[in-house]
Amino acid sequence: MTIDTNDLLNSILDSLSRIDYIHPGEIPNIDLYMDQVTTFMETQLSSTKRYEQDKILTKTMINNYAKNHLLPPPVKKKYSKEHLLVLIFIYYFKNLLSIHDIELLLKPLTEKYFQTSEDFDLSAVYKEVCQLEKNRITSVQEDIKNLWEESSRTYQDAPKEDQEYLQLFAFICSLSFDVYIKKTIIEKLIDSFSDEKK
């Protein structure tokens, strides 16, 4: 196994700098039917797919989200801009959190900011979160570089032919551990505000 580690690291850092989100202005201000929703999400989020055949959101998924109260039901089989924003949040959360946790997390938002006539609505919430995340890209890149460098110093006593793989394995384990820690923190935060509501 021979990997050009500098190329790999640069590729990872470069992909982080290209991370983008669906801007609220890109979301249609007209209500959409299910087929239009799935097409819109597929087009807008296609860069997040790992494999070409992966599906972003299917009709079945969306129906299940509405059935399980993650997503407010459509009105006359049409989905509003707010529905799409909630679906975007669900899309990103579903790889990390349980359906129950996503419901607990989104319920206060949908109860207070979904289809409101107030100036501060779900679009404002979404915009703020996206800006916060975009501002973090540089610090995430620095963290990745530091983890990469730490991992490249591991397994110095391992057989030479295995060092590259083991160092890559250590890097993946470190990233996975970070995700595990953050997931644990997120779950505790969700538990804390769901306990307060009881």
Stockholm file with secondary structure:
# STOCKHOLM 1.0

chainA/1-198         MTIDTNDLLNSILDSLSRIDYIHPGEIPNIDLYMDQVTTFMETQLSSTKRYEQDKILTKTMINNYAKNHLLPPPVKKKYSKEHLLVLIFIYYFKNLLSIHDIELLLKPLTEKYFQTSEDFDLSAVYKEVCQLEKNRITSVQEDIKNLWEESSRTYQDAPKEDQEYLQLFAFICSLSFDVYIKKTIIEKLIDSFSDEKK
#=GR chainA/1-198 SS CCCCHHHHHHHHHHHHHTCCCCCGGGSCSSCEEHHHHHHHHHHHTGGGCSSTTCCSCCHHHHHHHHHTTSSCCCBTTEECHHHHHHHHHHHHHTTTSCHHHHHHHHHHHHHHHTTCCSSSCHHHHHHHHHHHHHHTHHHHHHHHHHHHHHHHTSCTTSCHHHHHHHHHHHHHHHHHHHHHHHHHHHHHHHHHHHHHHC
#=GC SS_cons         CCCCHHHHHHHHHHHHHTCCCCCGGGSCSSCEEHHHHHHHHHHHTGGGCSSTTCCSCCHHHHHHHHHTTSSCCCBTTEECHHHHHHHHHHHHHTTTSCHHHHHHHHHHHHHHHTTCCSSSCHHHHHHHHHHHHHHTHHHHHHHHHHHHHHHHTSCTTSCHHHHHHHHHHHHHHHHHHHHHHHHHHHHHHHHHHHHHHC
//
